[in-house]
Amino acid sequence: ETGVTQTPRHLVMGMTNKKSLKCEQHLGHNAMYWYKQSAKKPLELMFVYSLEERVENNSVPSRFSPECPNSSHLFLHLHTLQPEDSALYLCASSPYGVYNEQFFGPGTRLTVL
Amino acid sequence: GEDVEQSLFLSVREGDSSVINCTYTDSSSTYLYWYKQEPGAGLQLLTYIFSNMDMKQDQRLTVLLNKKDKHLSLRIADTQTGDSAIYFCAEREGSQGNLIFGKGTKLSVKP
């Protein structure tokens, strides 16, 4: 039990679909992150939220849209994705502020057809 | 930009020691981390070391840091089949920055 859950665990979508990934943390942390993990590439930080405010956006295409309604929940809204967006999307949270030790969820394996 | 390098694969026999190496470029890194990712799972923080330390030991895990050479290693004693996973090295940029991850080292443990 990691304390960080992600749903769905697997998602297959077409390029014209709209879907959302959900992350929930039960650890009382106040910072949350989205990462993209592609084969043969380092983990890429996509978005960072601290106290529900976005503090980092590493030049992610606008077809990815994050939402953080409260410190326990983080969403990643997806629309008109490309096949190269297929990857494992990992959510993480950390205590005491941004960039401290991060605890990861199991990830959502996304396939874009 | 900052970069973290790791070898991609390591294969050892059960009971042997495993040593996973990592080099990084940011001399102002304050913390360095080792994460473990088992198949189908997210990353699990294994251990971390503060940049003013040379070594940290935690049960079967030993972390060695050579700050001069910007080299970090993770030694797993008495490696078990359950240790088979991908191990990621990560550095924190400066004192408040992003985590920069390596591509991961896949450890295979043969019985």
Interface residues (C-beta under 8 A of the other chain):
Chain A: T2 V4 Q6 K40 K41 P42 L43 L45 E56 L90 C91 A92 V98 Y99 E101 Q102 F103 F104 G105 P106 G107
Chain B: V4 Y33 Y35 G40 A41 G42 L43 Q44 L45 Y48 F88 A90 R92 Q96 G97 N98 L99 I100 F101 G102 K103
